[in-house]
């Protein structure tokens, strides 16, 4: 039987988490791997996907009903294809977390969420207790619905040999939901989950107006900008900045936490970063327990000083 990976994309480009998910899927063993691209005017994304190493076939469904990633029509489409697959695998992204539970429910199977290791075709390791422990789980369903933590797997390579691209007809939409509108944050900064450096601000920033201090440092070093759940809940920045168990999981080469106390749910989203630097005026803040380097000080003094030093050293974004 074959594995189906659901690609995360924006109708034009494949998102990086898809490449990590393909790597996880290939670890299932000697199985063919199909990749599903569903969207509107998404042929370019399909062409790019066909070059991903390990992919046998790219299935493309180009229809306006899939343009905005609504879970209901996506789930109907995937369930309609499910008879051909033993495993249906999603990146553990906003999109994957939205669609996968509905697919699992319609198939009447237990979803295996946020896996970080593949031990066999039905045995996986996943974090529990906000990442403070790892559980090995064995699935007993004949068909498995899985989400993959992208930071736990390497990205699949882009090869020269291209997979077959096959057009598939759209399914009838259940028409129980409709797209109204969306508000997107547009930025030239790298996307959080693919950024090599992330600078995040917390409740200690005190207001959204003060986030320019975080952004100034981030822009000087080519970093993505994140935030704690507390900062998002306080309205300082949009929700798509959120790093943590209820936000985005990141593992950059460098993570700078500014004014973040270090709640468990935030640590779950960034503790796999290679180097963690914490800036906080409270020397007892839990964030210092996981930080490789810590600076105890007033962030309203330390951030401008850091920005000035970066200018002095003529540091350029990498």
BELVENRA-V397105 format. One record per residue. N is the residue number from 0. SS is DSSP state (hx for helix, st for strand, lp for the rest). PHI is phi in whole degrees, 0 to 359 (none if undefined). PSI is psi as a letter, one per 40 degrees, with the letter a starting at -180 (999 if undefined). Layout:
n=N ss=SS phi=PHI psi=PSI
n=N ss=SS phi=PHI psi=PSI
This chain:
n=0 ss=lp phi=none psi=i
n=1 ss=st phi=242 psi=i
n=2 ss=st phi=262 psi=h
n=3 ss=st phi=247 psi=h
n=4 ss=st phi=257 psi=h
n=5 ss=st phi=268 psi=h
n=6 ss=lp phi=286 psi=i
n=7 ss=lp phi=262 psi=h
n=8 ss=st phi=206 psi=i
n=9 ss=lp phi=244 psi=f
n=10 ss=lp phi=79 psi=e
n=11 ss=lp phi=236 psi=d
n=12 ss=lp phi=231 psi=i
n=13 ss=st phi=281 psi=h
n=14 ss=lp phi=279 psi=i
n=15 ss=hx phi=304 psi=d
n=16 ss=hx phi=299 psi=d
n=17 ss=hx phi=297 psi=d
n=18 ss=hx phi=295 psi=d
n=19 ss=hx phi=295 psi=d
n=20 ss=hx phi=293 psi=d
n=21 ss=hx phi=299 psi=d
n=22 ss=hx phi=301 psi=d
n=23 ss=hx phi=298 psi=d
n=24 ss=hx phi=296 psi=d
n=25 ss=hx phi=293 psi=d
n=26 ss=lp phi=285 psi=e
n=27 ss=lp phi=290 psi=e
n=28 ss=lp phi=119 psi=a
n=29 ss=lp phi=282 psi=g
n=30 ss=lp phi=227 psi=i
n=31 ss=st phi=290 psi=i
n=32 ss=st phi=232 psi=h
n=33 ss=st phi=257 psi=i
n=34 ss=st phi=240 psi=h
n=35 ss=st phi=260 psi=h
n=36 ss=st phi=246 psi=h
n=37 ss=st phi=238 psi=h
n=38 ss=st phi=180 psi=a
n=39 ss=lp phi=236 psi=h
n=40 ss=lp phi=53 psi=f
n=41 ss=lp phi=252 psi=f
n=42 ss=hx phi=297 psi=d
n=43 ss=hx phi=297 psi=d
n=44 ss=hx phi=298 psi=d
n=45 ss=hx phi=295 psi=d
n=46 ss=hx phi=299 psi=d
n=47 ss=hx phi=295 psi=d
n=48 ss=hx phi=295 psi=d
n=49 ss=lp phi=294 psi=e
n=50 ss=lp phi=267 psi=e
n=51 ss=st phi=288 psi=h
n=52 ss=lp phi=298 psi=h
n=53 ss=lp phi=98 psi=e
n=54 ss=lp phi=276 psi=h
n=55 ss=lp phi=274 psi=d
n=56 ss=st phi=209 psi=i
n=57 ss=st phi=252 psi=h
n=58 ss=st phi=262 psi=h
n=59 ss=st phi=245 psi=h
n=60 ss=st phi=238 psi=h
n=61 ss=st phi=252 psi=h
n=62 ss=lp phi=203 psi=i
n=63 ss=hx phi=298 psi=d
n=64 ss=hx phi=294 psi=d
n=65 ss=hx phi=257 psi=e
n=66 ss=lp phi=297 psi=d
n=67 ss=lp phi=245 psi=e
n=68 ss=lp phi=68 psi=f
n=69 ss=lp phi=296 psi=h
n=70 ss=hx phi=296 psi=d
n=71 ss=hx phi=294 psi=d
n=72 ss=hx phi=293 psi=d
n=73 ss=hx phi=298 psi=d
n=74 ss=hx phi=298 psi=d
n=75 ss=hx phi=299 psi=d
n=76 ss=hx phi=298 psi=d
n=77 ss=hx phi=293 psi=d
n=78 ss=hx phi=298 psi=d
n=79 ss=hx phi=294 psi=d
n=80 ss=hx phi=265 psi=e
n=81 ss=hx phi=297 psi=d
n=82 ss=hx phi=297 psi=e
n=83 ss=hx phi=269 psi=e
n=84 ss=st phi=226 psi=i
n=85 ss=st phi=268 psi=d
n=86 ss=st phi=230 psi=h
n=87 ss=st phi=239 psi=h
n=88 ss=st phi=236 psi=h
n=89 ss=st phi=241 psi=i
n=90 ss=st phi=294 psi=i
n=91 ss=lp phi=276 psi=g
n=92 ss=lp phi=251 psi=a
n=93 ss=hx phi=305 psi=d
n=94 ss=hx phi=294 psi=d
n=95 ss=hx phi=298 psi=d
n=96 ss=hx phi=293 psi=d
n=97 ss=hx phi=279 psi=d
n=98 ss=hx phi=266 psi=d
n=99 ss=hx phi=304 psi=d
n=100 ss=hx phi=300 psi=d
n=101 ss=hx phi=291 psi=d
n=102 ss=hx phi=298 psi=d
n=103 ss=hx phi=300 psi=d
n=104 ss=hx phi=295 psi=d
n=105 ss=hx phi=293 psi=d
n=106 ss=hx phi=272 psi=e
n=107 ss=lp phi=59 psi=f
n=108 ss=lp phi=230 psi=i
n=109 ss=lp phi=274 psi=h
n=110 ss=st phi=284 psi=h
n=111 ss=st phi=255 psi=h
n=112 ss=st phi=256 psi=i
n=113 ss=st phi=59 psi=f
n=114 ss=st phi=288 psi=i
n=115 ss=st phi=240 psi=e
n=116 ss=st phi=203 psi=i
n=117 ss=st phi=251 psi=h
n=118 ss=st phi=262 psi=d
n=119 ss=st phi=200 psi=a
n=120 ss=lp phi=295 psi=e
n=121 ss=lp phi=227 psi=e
n=122 ss=st phi=233 psi=h
n=123 ss=st phi=220 psi=i
n=124 ss=st phi=249 psi=h
n=125 ss=st phi=220 psi=i
n=126 ss=st phi=284 psi=i
n=127 ss=st phi=227 psi=i
n=128 ss=lp phi=51 psi=f
n=129 ss=lp phi=55 psi=f
n=130 ss=lp phi=86 psi=e
n=131 ss=lp phi=277 psi=e
n=132 ss=st phi=211 psi=i
n=133 ss=st phi=243 psi=h
n=134 ss=st phi=244 psi=h
n=135 ss=st phi=265 psi=h
n=136 ss=st phi=240 psi=i
n=137 ss=st phi=244 psi=h
n=138 ss=lp phi=273 psi=i
n=139 ss=lp phi=253 psi=e
n=140 ss=lp phi=288 psi=i
n=141 ss=lp phi=287 psi=d
n=142 ss=lp phi=233 psi=h
n=143 ss=st phi=249 psi=h
n=144 ss=st phi=248 psi=h
n=145 ss=st phi=228 psi=i
n=146 ss=st phi=245 psi=i
n=147 ss=st phi=242 psi=h
n=148 ss=lp phi=284 psi=h
n=149 ss=hx phi=295 psi=d
n=150 ss=hx phi=289 psi=e
n=151 ss=hx phi=271 psi=e
n=152 ss=lp phi=229 psi=i
n=153 ss=lp phi=290 psi=i
n=154 ss=lp phi=285 psi=h
n=155 ss=lp phi=295 psi=i
n=156 ss=lp phi=280 psi=i
n=157 ss=st phi=265 psi=h
n=158 ss=lp phi=258 psi=a
n=159 ss=lp phi=267 psi=d
n=160 ss=lp phi=279 psi=h
n=161 ss=lp phi=259 psi=i
n=162 ss=lp phi=284 psi=i
n=163 ss=st phi=293 psi=h
n=164 ss=st phi=251 psi=h
n=165 ss=st phi=237 psi=h
n=166 ss=st phi=279 psi=h
n=167 ss=lp phi=236 psi=i
n=168 ss=lp phi=287 psi=i
n=169 ss=lp phi=290 psi=i
n=170 ss=lp phi=267 psi=i
n=171 ss=lp phi=296 psi=h
n=172 ss=lp phi=290 psi=h
n=173 ss=lp phi=293 psi=e
n=174 ss=lp phi=57 psi=f
n=175 ss=lp phi=253 psi=e
n=176 ss=lp phi=211 psi=i
n=177 ss=lp phi=213 psi=i
n=178 ss=lp phi=279 psi=h
n=179 ss=lp phi=256 psi=d
n=180 ss=lp phi=191 psi=i
n=181 ss=lp phi=212 psi=i
n=182 ss=lp phi=243 psi=h
n=183 ss=lp phi=252 psi=i
n=184 ss=lp phi=273 psi=h
n=185 ss=lp phi=259 psi=h
n=186 ss=lp phi=210 psi=i
n=187 ss=lp phi=275 psi=e
n=188 ss=lp phi=287 psi=i
n=189 ss=lp phi=296 psi=i
n=190 ss=lp phi=294 psi=i
n=191 ss=hx phi=307 psi=d
n=192 ss=hx phi=288 psi=e
n=193 ss=hx phi=245 psi=e
n=194 ss=lp phi=289 psi=i
n=195 ss=lp phi=283 psi=d
n=196 ss=st phi=228 psi=h
n=197 ss=st phi=230 psi=h
n=198 ss=st phi=245 psi=h
n=199 ss=st phi=241 psi=i
n=200 ss=st phi=248 psi=i
n=201 ss=lp phi=240 psi=a
n=202 ss=hx phi=299 psi=d
n=203 ss=hx phi=295 psi=e
n=204 ss=hx phi=290 psi=e
n=205 ss=lp phi=74 psi=d
n=206 ss=lp phi=195 psi=i
n=207 ss=hx phi=295 psi=d
n=208 ss=hx phi=298 psi=d
n=209 ss=hx phi=278 psi=e
n=210 ss=hx phi=293 psi=e
n=211 ss=hx phi=298 psi=d
n=212 ss=hx phi=293 psi=d
n=213 ss=hx phi=294 psi=d
n=214 ss=hx phi=296 psi=d
n=215 ss=hx phi=297 psi=d
n=216 ss=hx phi=295 psi=d
n=217 ss=hx phi=300 psi=d
n=218 ss=hx phi=293 psi=d
n=219 ss=hx phi=288 psi=d
n=220 ss=hx phi=243 psi=e
n=221 ss=lp phi=68 psi=f
n=222 ss=lp phi=260 psi=i
n=223 ss=st phi=281 psi=i
n=224 ss=st phi=248 psi=h
n=225 ss=st phi=237 psi=a
n=226 ss=st phi=203 psi=i
n=227 ss=lp phi=280 psi=i
n=228 ss=hx phi=298 psi=d
n=229 ss=hx phi=298 psi=d
n=230 ss=hx phi=292 psi=d
n=231 ss=hx phi=292 psi=d
n=232 ss=hx phi=298 psi=d
n=233 ss=lp phi=281 psi=e
n=234 ss=lp phi=85 psi=e
n=235 ss=lp phi=291 psi=d
n=236 ss=lp phi=218 psi=i
n=237 ss=lp phi=293 psi=i
n=238 ss=hx phi=296 psi=d
n=239 ss=hx phi=286 psi=e
n=240 ss=hx phi=275 psi=e
n=241 ss=st phi=292 psi=h
n=242 ss=st phi=251 psi=h
n=243 ss=lp phi=147 psi=a
n=244 ss=lp phi=301 psi=d
n=245 ss=lp phi=261 psi=e
n=246 ss=lp phi=233 psi=b
n=247 ss=st phi=259 psi=i
n=248 ss=lp phi=265 psi=h
n=249 ss=lp phi=234 psi=i
n=250 ss=lp phi=214 psi=g
n=251 ss=lp phi=286 psi=i
n=252 ss=lp phi=292 psi=d
n=253 ss=st phi=221 psi=h
n=254 ss=st phi=238 psi=h
n=255 ss=st phi=250 psi=h
n=256 ss=st phi=256 psi=h
n=257 ss=st phi=246 psi=h
n=258 ss=lp phi=66 psi=f
n=259 ss=lp phi=249 psi=h
n=260 ss=lp phi=289 psi=d
n=261 ss=lp phi=106 psi=f
n=262 ss=lp phi=297 psi=i
n=263 ss=hx phi=305 psi=d
n=264 ss=hx phi=293 psi=d
n=265 ss=hx phi=284 psi=d
n=266 ss=hx phi=301 psi=d
n=267 ss=hx phi=298 psi=d
n=268 ss=hx phi=265 psi=e
n=269 ss=hx phi=218 psi=e
n=270 ss=lp phi=291 psi=e
n=271 ss=lp phi=273 psi=e
n=272 ss=lp phi=299 psi=i
n=273 ss=lp phi=293 psi=d
n=274 ss=st phi=228 psi=h
n=275 ss=st phi=242 psi=h
n=276 ss=st phi=242 psi=h
n=277 ss=st phi=242 psi=h
n=278 ss=st phi=237 psi=h
n=279 ss=st phi=204 psi=i
n=280 ss=lp phi=280 psi=e
n=281 ss=lp phi=264 psi=h
n=282 ss=lp phi=292 psi=e
n=283 ss=lp phi=266 psi=e
n=284 ss=lp phi=300 psi=h
n=285 ss=lp phi=302 psi=d
n=286 ss=hx phi=301 psi=d
n=287 ss=hx phi=291 psi=e
n=288 ss=hx phi=288 psi=d
n=289 ss=hx phi=251 psi=e
n=290 ss=lp phi=284 psi=i
n=291 ss=lp phi=282 psi=d
n=292 ss=st phi=224 psi=h
n=293 ss=st phi=229 psi=i
n=294 ss=st phi=233 psi=h
n=295 ss=st phi=270 psi=h
n=296 ss=lp phi=179 psi=i
n=297 ss=lp phi=283 psi=h
n=298 ss=hx phi=298 psi=d
n=299 ss=hx phi=286 psi=e
n=300 ss=hx phi=258 psi=d
n=301 ss=hx phi=287 psi=d
n=302 ss=hx phi=294 psi=d
n=303 ss=hx phi=299 psi=d
n=304 ss=hx phi=294 psi=d
n=305 ss=hx phi=295 psi=d
n=306 ss=hx phi=298 psi=d
n=307 ss=hx phi=295 psi=d
n=308 ss=hx phi=292 psi=d
n=309 ss=hx phi=298 psi=d
n=310 ss=hx phi=294 psi=d
n=311 ss=hx phi=297 psi=d
n=312 ss=lp phi=277 psi=e
n=313 ss=lp phi=57 psi=f
n=314 ss=lp phi=287 psi=h
n=315 ss=lp phi=246 psi=i
n=316 ss=lp phi=302 psi=i
n=317 ss=lp phi=260 psi=999
